Amino acid sequence: MTQYMLSVFDDQRPEDLPADVLEKIYADVDTINNEMMEAGAWVFAGGLHPPDTATVVKETDGETVVTDGPYAETKEQVGGFWVIEAPDLDAALTWAKKATRACQGPIEVRPFQDEPET
């Protein structure tokens, strides 16, 4: 089976959402987590702190530079993710459809690269 990353994109901080909306999102995410676990698809998942807590480390001309803030200066940032195992892209997209409803935001689905043969 192939592993896929389902990235959750958002443009709002959780503390900016009404409490009832946030509670529903958390409950719906718990539900999909349990469904994934029961189906054997769930590998790992996690929510991230807001982008302003990010630190970027970059090598430029032999010098390592560390800066505060997100790498990408965009309105939408990755807010969390799932790593799942699925037999094919269609199966991964089925999980993404459930995830987008649960998170109330877009989900990007990307397969992991195959491990090189050794």
Secondary structure, 3 states (H helix, E strand, C coil): CEEEEEEEEECCCHHHCCHHHHHHHHHHHHHHHHHHHHHCCEEEEEECCCHHHCEEEEEECCEEEEEECCCCCCCCEEEEEEEEEECCHHHHHHHHHHHHHHHCCCEEEEECCCCCCC
